[in-house]
Amino acid sequence: MKSYKLKITLIVSLLLNLSVIGAAGYQYFKQTQYWTSPFGHKMKKDSFLFEELSLKPEQAGEMRGKAMLFRAEVDRERLAIAQKRKELINLLRAEKPDTKAIGSVISGISRMQEEMQRKITIHMLEQKGLLDKEQQKKFFDLVENAMTEGRQAGCPPTERH
C-alpha cells in the first residue's frame, strides 16, 4: 500500500512540475515575441510603428534598417539603466545607507535617461527626414498615441483627451 501511495505522489508531483515548467516556458516565449518602444508601447519584435504609414518601399527599407540598429542601442541602454537601478536598490538595502552614494547613483540614472531621450529625439528627427509632410503628421500622431497608450517607468500616466 505504501508503494502505491508513493507512486501516486510521485506522479502528481511530476505532473505539477511539468505544468509549472510548461507555463514558465510559454510565458518566456510569449514575452520574447514583444518589444517595448521607448514610449512604453508594446509591439511585436518584427513590427515597427512607422509600418502603419503609407510608405514607399525604399522609405520602409531605410526606416527599418535604422530602426533595427536603434532598437539594439535602446535595449543596451535599458539594460545599463536597469543595472544602475539594481545598484540603487542594493545601496538602499544597506544597514546604514550611504546617502552620497545613493545620490550619485540617482544622478547617474538621470544622466543615462536624459542621454537616451536625446538619442530617441535624434532618431525621430532622422526618421522624420525620410517622410513627406503628410507622412510626418501621421508619424507623429502614431508616436503621440504610443506615448499615451504606453507608460514610461517613473512617469505618471498621460491624460487622454
TORFI-739373 format. One line per field, with one value per residue (C-alpha): residue number from 1; residue in three letters; x, y, z. Coordinates in Angstrom, 2 decimals. Layout:
TORFI-739373
seq c(NUM  ...) .
type c(ala  ...) .
u c(X  ...) .
v c(Y  ...) .
w c(Z  ...) .
end
This chain:
TORFI-739373
seq c(1  2  3  4  5  6  7  8  9  10  11  12  13  14  15  16  17  18  19  20  21  22  23  24  25  26  27  28  29  30  31  32  33  34  35  36  37  38  39  40  41  42  43  44  45  46  47  48  49  50  51  52  53  54  55  56  57  58  59  60  61  62  63  64  65  66  67  68  69  70  71  72  73  74  75  76  77  78  79  80  81  82  83  84  85  86  87  88  89  90  91  92  93  94  95  96  97  98  99  100  101  102  103  104  105  106  107  108  109  110  111  112  113  114  115  116  117  118  119  120  121  122  123  124  125  126  127  128  129  130  131  132  133  134  135  136  137  138  139  140  141  142  143  144  145  146  147  148  149  150  151  152  153  154  155  156  157  158  159  160  161) .
type c(met  lys  ser  tyr  lys  leu  lys  ile  thr  leu  ile  val  ser  leu  leu  leu  asn  leu  ser  val  ile  gly  ala  ala  gly  tyr  gln  tyr  phe  lys  gln  thr  gln  tyr  trp  thr  ser  pro  phe  gly  his  lys  met  lys  lys  asp  ser  phe  leu  phe  glu  glu  leu  ser  leu  lys  pro  glu  gln  ala  gly  glu  met  arg  gly  lys  ala  met  leu  phe  arg  ala  glu  val  asp  arg  glu  arg  leu  ala  ile  ala  gln  lys  arg  lys  glu  leu  ile  asn  leu  leu  arg  ala  glu  lys  pro  asp  thr  lys  ala  ile  gly  ser  val  ile  ser  gly  ile  ser  arg  met  gln  glu  glu  met  gln  arg  lys  ile  thr  ile  his  met  leu  glu  gln  lys  gly  leu  leu  asp  lys  glu  gln  gln  lys  lys  phe  phe  asp  leu  val  glu  asn  ala  met  thr  glu  gly  arg  gln  ala  gly  cys  pro  pro  thr  glu  arg  his) .
u c(0.00  2.86  4.44  1.18  0.75  4.36  3.92  0.76  2.50  5.47  3.21  1.22  4.46  5.88  2.71  2.74  6.40  5.86  2.89  4.89  7.83  5.45  3.71  7.04  8.31  5.16  5.39  9.06  8.34  5.38  7.43  10.32  7.93  7.38  9.48  8.66  9.23  10.92  7.38  6.31  4.22  4.37  4.66  5.73  9.50  9.28  6.90  7.56  5.40  6.09  4.68  1.24  2.14  1.71  5.41  7.19  9.26  12.56  11.30  10.19  13.51  15.61  13.45  13.51  17.30  17.73  15.08  16.77  20.05  18.22  16.30  19.54  21.03  17.93  17.94  21.60  20.81  17.78  19.94  22.52  19.79  18.30  21.73  22.06  18.62  19.73  22.78  20.46  18.31  21.41  22.52  19.06  19.15  22.27  22.02  23.18  22.53  25.19  23.15  26.02  26.39  22.61  22.56  25.39  23.59  20.36  22.29  23.84  20.43  19.11  22.04  21.55  17.82  18.50  21.02  18.56  15.90  18.35  19.06  15.34  14.75  17.62  16.33  12.82  14.18  16.16  13.04  11.02  13.51  12.66  8.96  6.84  4.67  1.53  3.53  5.26  1.91  0.71  4.07  3.85  0.20  1.34  4.14  1.72  -0.70  2.10  3.15  -0.43  -1.03  2.35  3.72  7.33  8.70  8.70  6.31  2.66  0.16  -0.62  -4.08  -6.27  -8.31) .
v c(0.00  2.39  1.75  2.60  5.91  6.82  6.19  8.33  11.11  11.00  11.07  14.02  15.83  15.13  16.43  19.55  20.22  19.71  22.07  24.77  24.37  24.45  27.60  29.34  28.37  29.65  32.97  33.35  32.56  34.94  37.71  37.35  37.97  41.59  44.71  47.79  51.00  53.97  55.32  52.31  50.93  47.12  45.79  42.62  42.45  42.27  45.21  48.93  51.93  53.52  50.48  51.94  54.74  54.51  54.27  53.74  50.51  52.44  54.55  51.46  49.72  52.67  53.29  49.59  49.46  52.49  51.25  47.86  49.48  51.92  49.15  47.33  50.54  51.29  47.74  48.12  51.43  49.96  47.14  49.61  51.66  48.50  47.59  51.06  50.66  47.34  49.13  51.73  49.05  47.39  50.71  51.21  47.74  48.56  48.73  52.35  53.62  55.95  58.96  60.37  57.10  56.92  60.47  59.64  56.57  58.56  61.24  58.56  57.07  60.54  61.23  57.90  58.53  62.04  60.70  58.06  60.74  62.73  59.64  58.95  62.53  62.42  59.10  60.52  63.54  61.23  59.18  62.35  63.44  60.35  61.23  63.70  66.26  64.09  61.07  63.21  64.27  60.65  59.55  61.98  61.08  57.44  58.47  60.52  57.59  55.24  57.65  57.92  54.14  53.21  54.35  55.04  53.89  56.65  58.83  59.40  58.26  60.92  62.39  61.12  63.65) .
w c(0.00  0.84  -2.53  -4.33  -2.42  -3.10  -6.84  -6.94  -5.02  -7.39  -10.48  -9.11  -8.24  -11.70  -13.41  -11.24  -12.01  -15.74  -15.76  -13.94  -16.35  -19.32  -18.07  -17.40  -20.85  -22.51  -20.67  -21.61  -25.25  -25.31  -23.67  -26.13  -29.03  -27.97  -27.63  -25.60  -27.52  -25.86  -25.33  -23.28  -26.16  -26.50  -30.04  -31.83  -32.28  -36.05  -36.42  -36.33  -35.56  -38.96  -40.79  -40.20  -42.61  -46.37  -47.19  -50.45  -50.42  -50.31  -47.37  -45.47  -46.10  -44.96  -41.90  -40.97  -41.20  -38.97  -36.54  -36.14  -35.14  -32.89  -31.11  -30.31  -28.90  -26.80  -25.43  -24.37  -22.69  -20.90  -19.59  -18.28  -16.57  -15.04  -13.67  -12.13  -10.54  -9.02  -7.68  -6.14  -4.51  -3.08  -1.59  -0.09  1.49  3.50  7.28  7.13  3.58  2.18  1.05  -1.03  -2.95  -3.37  -4.73  -7.09  -8.48  -8.88  -10.78  -12.97  -13.76  -14.59  -16.93  -18.66  -19.11  -20.40  -22.91  -24.03  -24.54  -26.68  -28.81  -29.18  -30.30  -32.80  -34.14  -34.53  -36.41  -38.71  -39.39  -39.93  -42.59  -44.64  -44.80  -46.74  -44.91  -44.70  -43.55  -40.93  -39.50  -39.34  -37.90  -35.00  -34.44  -34.08  -31.72  -29.63  -29.45  -28.43  -25.69  -24.46  -24.50  -23.05  -19.76  -19.07  -15.74  -13.18  -15.18  -14.35  -16.96  -19.52  -19.82  -22.60  -24.48) .
end
